[in-house]
Amino acid sequence: MTGTLCVSNYCIPTSWDPDGLYINSLAFVGALTDPPVNTSTFNATGFQNFTTLPVKAIQAQGEGINIVARSNGTVHERGTWKAWVDWNKNGTFQPATEEVYNIQGFAGADATFGFVIPPTTPPGDYRIRIRVNNGTDWLGESYGLDFSPCDDFESGFWEDNYGETEDYLFTVVTNCNSLITTITNGSRCGAGTVTLGATATAGVTEFRLYTVATGGSYV
């Protein structure tokens, strides 16, 4: 692992020929709060830190985080994908215990995956690292499929090894004991009454309906 620097404890892996394959968009989908899709071009080092974006994904303990990532490049537009979350916030991504996605050697232009936040995860911000690697050498042989969170993607006599690494933050919040379990939708054309229905977990004593997604007064 050569040429790797550390800033705030997190390693910063580099990549040869970073425009050969890079992540050009990434979206968090289906959380309590989904930030806007992040679009970008490549960075000269092969690493980009997006942990300072103003809006983060927010999800509750025990619920799912879903990610849709897309790649681009001047040489290949597909690669192998992996992702890790620093669950214990110690400044490192453990290759075995903190891996949340592994495409298992297959190559694709896009990666759509999800993982469940452990129910006992303390509320707070967590760092996720997503990496894509071209996965083949210049002869078309398999290469780079077992990269770690910190391995540099380097060129050598037998290899053209490149890709990109991006880091993001998402926020974990306390899961609520009162949850809606089923919803019955209703519709009507013209004047009249629309009947809606909902059931919830045990102990719920009140439902409130709103006509707007945030703010406003309940009806």
QUILIN-V15426 format. One record per helix or strand. SS is the DSSP state (2 for helix, 1 for strand). FROM is the first residue (numbers start at 1). LEN is the number of residues. If there is no record, write none. Layout:
<<SS & FROM & LEN> <SS & FROM & LEN>>
//
This chain:
<<1 & 5 & 3> <1 & 10 & 3> <1 & 15 & 1> <2 & 18 & 3> <1 & 22 & 8> <1 & 33 & 1> <1 & 38 & 2> <1 & 47 & 3> <1 & 57 & 4> <1 & 64 & 9> <1 & 79 & 7> <1 & 99 & 4> <1 & 108 & 1> <1 & 110 & 7> <1 & 124 & 10> <1 & 136 & 1> <1 & 142 & 1> <1 & 153 & 1> <1 & 155 & 1> <1 & 160 & 1> <1 & 163 & 11> <1 & 180 & 5> <1 & 197 & 4>>
//
